[in-house]
Amino acid sequence: EAQVTQNPRYLITVTGKKLTVTCSQNMNHEYMSWYRQDPGLGLRQIYYSMNVEVTDKGDVPEGYKVSRKEKRNFPLILESPSPNQTSLYFCASSLVSGANVLTFGAGSRLTVL
Amino acid sequence: AQKITQTQPGMFVQEKEAVTLDCTYDTSDQSYGLFWYKQPSSGEMIFLIYQGSYDEQNATEGRYSLNFQKARKSANLVISASQLGDSAMYFCAMREAGGTSYGKLTFGQGTILTVHP
């Protein structure tokens, strides 16, 4: 089944404890992206990647890192999480951007205490 | 910078009635795509419908149609014959085909639709 898989789906952590949210897609998509969803703000882009080894900042990149060493994987790294990073996170992918539909993972709900 | 505005935080509709969810956008790009996604209470993002900026016909997908008015920069979603399962959050989004925002999908704030029996 064609899909985007994120893990973990739920995580409670404490301030400053590094964590990684993994994202993997099996559709051979070039484009991958991370979003966070907060009430009243919709979804905002954190980082995106046009292809392997090509990444760039979105609208809210502060406090996050990403890497794209393989086409299928696009992990989101929080080096030192803070409570304002408590959010619902989505990974998404598509074929080369433009008209192609972005396929989303199921979401990862992160709470930072 | 591209921007999407959904002015209806919440909408109510009676089952079997039609409902329109509003979306306006702002872009200086000539080539762009408009999307609607549905987010049920379970949280996943479900793609509903797409409209390209050069498409002359309004997009339709089953009970969903997109009322595209390019000059007014609006892309309203029309759901016909509402069902209880349509109760969800709905997001309008835009993707530009060029410029520094290449590929980025920008979302509106969302509209919560509640369908009453």
Contacts between the chains, C-beta under 8 A, distances in Angstrom:
chain1	res1	chain2	res2	distance
A	31	B	103	5.7
A	33	B	103	7.9
A	33	B	104	7.7
A	33	B	105	7.3
A	35	B	107	7.8
A	40	B	109	6.1
A	41	B	109	6.6
A	42	B	4	7.8
A	42	B	91	6.3
A	42	B	107	4.1
A	42	B	108	5.6
A	42	B	109	4.6
A	42	B	110	5.4
A	43	B	91	6.9
A	43	B	93	7.9
A	43	B	107	4.3
A	44	B	107	7.5
A	45	B	104	5.7
A	45	B	105	7.3
A	45	B	106	7.6
A	48	B	103	6.6
A	48	B	104	6.5
A	50	B	102	7.9
A	50	B	103	6.7
A	58	B	104	6.7
A	88	B	43	6.9
A	90	B	45	6.4
A	92	B	45	7.7
A	92	B	105	7.6
A	97	B	95	6.6
A	97	B	97	7.5
A	97	B	102	6.2
A	97	B	103	2.9
A	97	B	104	8.0
A	98	B	31	7.7
A	98	B	33	6.6
A	98	B	95	6.7
A	98	B	97	4.5
A	98	B	103	7.1
A	99	B	33	5.0
A	99	B	50	6.9
A	99	B	52	5.7
A	99	B	95	7.7
A	99	B	97	7.7
A	101	B	35	7.0
A	101	B	47	5.0
A	101	B	50	6.4
A	102	B	35	7.6
A	102	B	47	7.6
A	102	B	95	7.8
A	102	B	105	5.4
A	103	B	47	7.5
A	104	B	37	7.9
A	104	B	44	6.8
A	104	B	45	3.8
A	106	B	43	7.0
A	106	B	44	5.4
A	107	B	43	4.9
A	107	B	44	6.7
A	107	B	45	7.7
A	109	B	43	7.8
